[in-house]
Structure formats: structure tokens, C-alpha cells
């Protein structure tokens, strides 16, 4: 959470508030855009209410995945293929 807040140029408390249901605080479009950019995601992805998305842990995973090299991504895809069978 701390790394995400730093990358997005916001506070940990803002990130924490965005993870709450209902959302605490009212982030503006610029802040949402910066958070999406830090995660390597689209603003639409962040705004969709998906019960499968668990918040902070998923966000960190997505951020790390987007920064991973092709070989790491290939390995992760292979692991998922095994787990999904």
C-alpha cells in the first residue's frame, strides 16, 4: 500500500479509504488516473465493482506482474494453467 501511494502521489490513508466499501473520501479524476497509472491499469478497471477483486493484495500483484519480464509472466501463466485444472 505504501509503494502504491508513493507511485500515485497520494497518501496511504487515501488508498486505504478507496479499498473500503463504501468508499471513504471522494477522489477526483486526476487522483484515480494516477493510481491507475501506478498500477498499470485503466481507470475503468478501477471503477468496475468486481467482487472477485480483493483490493490491496490484488493491486500489488497486478503492479508486480506488469513490471515483470516476459519469462516471469510466462512462468506465472504456466502456474495458473496448472492450478486451474
URPEVEN-V808160 format. One line per field, one symbol per residue. ss: DSSP state (H for helix, E for strand, - for the rest). burial: + if it has 16 or more other C-alpha atoms within 10 Angstrom, else -. A space follows every 10 residues. Layout:
ss->???
burial->???
This chain:
ss->-HHHHHHH-- -HHHHHHHH- --------HH HHHHHHHHH- --HHHHH--- -----HHHHH HHHHHHH--H HHHHHHHHHH HHH--
burial->---++--+-- +--+++++-- ---------- -+++++-+++ +-+--+---- ----+---++ --+-+----- ---------- -----
